[in-house]
């Protein structure tokens, strides 16, 4: 996706401007460029949109965060490649913004699911002989794995804090 949006679309735009510059004004070249790339870009947006509809699980959170982070960087490339003058392009940009918002919501809801899974597992017996409880180890490994996405998580959590699913532990 990154290669397609950053490199290939930029090259295709330059090529369209070069090839179609003799046909009239720049709007003709721009229209040709848009017609050439609108369907492939729409199909490219189908992938993250489909992932938003999949079943959430805490094991997939890192992959969803990676997709959200990558996609948020690519949205600026989409806007730069197309501009905002024509209706079809505005719909692609609006769709990309909606997909990014849905990805953020999936990440937030997955964090709530993770919290619920931890709270639901608290009733098990303690670790024998003072050893580290398996749930503590799992949560610490999970959180360490999320540190790569600290900036994205902060933006997502601060933009729309989640509602506590349990007895107030998430607010702490």
C-alpha positions, 0 to 999 in steps of 0.5 A: 500500500505504501509503495502504491500510494507514495511512489506509483500514484505519484509517478502515474500523476506525473506521467498523466500530466506529461502525456496529456498536456498537449490535449488542452488544459491541466484539467484534462490530464487530471481527469485522465489521472483520476479515471486511471487510478480511482478503481485501484485505490478503492480496491486498496481501501477495501482491505483495511475496511474488511479488517474492521469487520473481523472479529476482535481479539486481544491477540490481533491488537498489535496487527491492528495498531500497525495497520492503523499507524501505517494507514494514518501516514498513508492518508496524507499521501492519498490527499496529496496525490489527488487534491480535493477538487472533484467529487470522486476524489472527495469520496475516496478521501472521505472513505479513507477518513472513515476507515481510519476512524473505524480502525481506531475504534476497533483498537479501542474496543479491543483494549476494552476486550483485553481489560474484560478478559483480564478482569474475568480471569482474576478469580483463578487461584494464586500462583504457588510458592510466591511465583509470578502469576501467569496472568501477570506475566501475560499482561506484562508481555502484552504491554511490552509488545504494545510499547512500539505503538505508544504514540498511536495508542496515546492519540487513540486513547486521548482522542476518545477515552473508553468507558470502563467495562468493569468496576472502575479499574480502567479509569485508574 
